[in-house]
Structure formats: C-alpha cells, structure tokens
Amino acid sequence: MKFIGIIPARYASTRFPAKPLAVLGGKPVIQRVYEQVSSILDDVYVATDDERIEKAVQDFGGKVIMTSPDHQSGTDRCFEAYQKVGIEFDVIINIQGDEPFIQKSQIEALKSCFLEDSKADIATLVKPFSEQQHTLEDLENPNTPKVVVGLDNSALYFSRSVIPYLRNIPKEEWLSQHTFYKHIGLYAYRAQVLEEVTDLAQTPLELSESLEQLRWLENGYHIKVAETHIETIGIDTPHDLERAEAFLQKQLNK
C-alpha cells in the first residue's frame, strides 16, 4: 500500500498567529513536523493558504501545495491538496501541523490499521489514561475528547464527556477501575473515503459535541483505532511553545 502524509498549515490562528513559522530549536515548527514523518511515508506535502508558509517550506526543501483559504476544516484542505498532488495513493494521513514531536511509531500504528484490516475506512490513535499520570480533572476536561473502543479496536463513540460512566463506583476510583482512552487527533483515510467524507453534511451528534469524527460514525464509516503510549506536546499557544522548547532541549541533552 502507498501512504502519503498531508500537513495542513494555516497562518491565521486566534490563540497563536503564525504558529507554523514559530521557531523551535532553531527550526520552524512546520519543518519539525515535516522532518519527523517524511522518512516513514511514501510522500509528504504541507498544505497551506499562505505564501509565507509556502516560502518557509520551500526554503527547507519540503514539498508544499497552495490551497483555498475558504476551507472549514483540515480534512477539506487535506483533500484539496491530495487532488493537486495528482498521484494515486491508497491512504492519506492528515498530520497535525502543530505536533513537532510526532513519532514514527505513531505513523506506523496508523498504517497497520489498513494493512491488517481491509474493512478500515479511517484510522486514528488513542492513548490510555493512566492513574499514575492523570487526575480525575484530566479525565473530565471537555477539551480532551474521550473514545469508547470496541473489542475489534474500532471506535464506537467519541465524547467530550467521560465515557463510559462507571455506575456504582465513586468517581475518585474511576481511573483505577477502568481503562479510559484519550483521543489523539491524527487521522488516516482510504483515498475514496476521504473524498466521500468531505461531501458529508454536518450531523446532529457532531454539532452537539463539536467533534468532526462523529459525522463519520453517524454515516456508518468504520474508524479503526490504534493505541499509542507516547505523550506528545501539541503547540496551541505561545506558552506551549515554551514547554516544547524545554522538552526539546531536555531530549537533546540526554
């Protein structure tokens, strides 16, 4: 199977304008992401609507495609970029442009979902909540979507609420009594499926939870789940960039 990575990157951001061009360890964040995944995929492109990002990618020798500024989601931008590449791939991986520490093992896990299951339409990652690393407050945080996973490692539901609800067990004991899963927002799609989902109208559950992946579940798509135990640092704010810089320096000094 042939796999292509698309990294949507916008210049405008409410919390952190010009985020893809922010410097992390002497390189733009978008370059860090590109270099993390380029060696493990058949091809990688940055998809942007901004000429400053286009130039930055060209300057470090990466591949970049200009896309419409009117897209409502990274999924739509990803599909336009894939169309413009003009080469057929079996699977398109939509890689977050603000995850400079994404690991090769995480990409491999996504790839395995399709290599091992011919019924997989879409694949994504989850990470178990750990009683040692997380608190009840972490679990209840609505900004951290949770996932219920079936016995065949397919996603049954995504929610900002804590799911499942553990009846007759005190909340303080939930993390010790059940394995809850945090959703890691990295997606891969079969090429035909990516085209189909970009044509879908928003659905009631999606609108209720403000989670795009519920649109796909409501329309019957099979979302395969792979587990990762790696905690990465996403960059949403300037403070996150400071944390990422400290993390990077710590890694370099090991």
Buried (B, 14 or more C-beta within 10 A) or exposed (E): EEBBBBBBBBBEEEEBEBBBBBEBBEBBBBBBBBBBBBEBBEBBBBBBBBEEBBEBBEEEEBBBBBBEEEBEEBBBBBBBBBEEBEEEBBBBBBBBBBBBBBBEEBBEBBBBBBBEBEEBBBBBBBBBBBBEEBEBEBBBBEEBBBBBBEEEBBBBBBBBEBBBEBEEEEEEEBBEEEEBBBBBBBBBBBBEBBBBBBEBEEBEBBEEBEBBBBBBBBEEBBBBBBBBEEEBBBBBEEEBBEEBBEBBEEEEEE
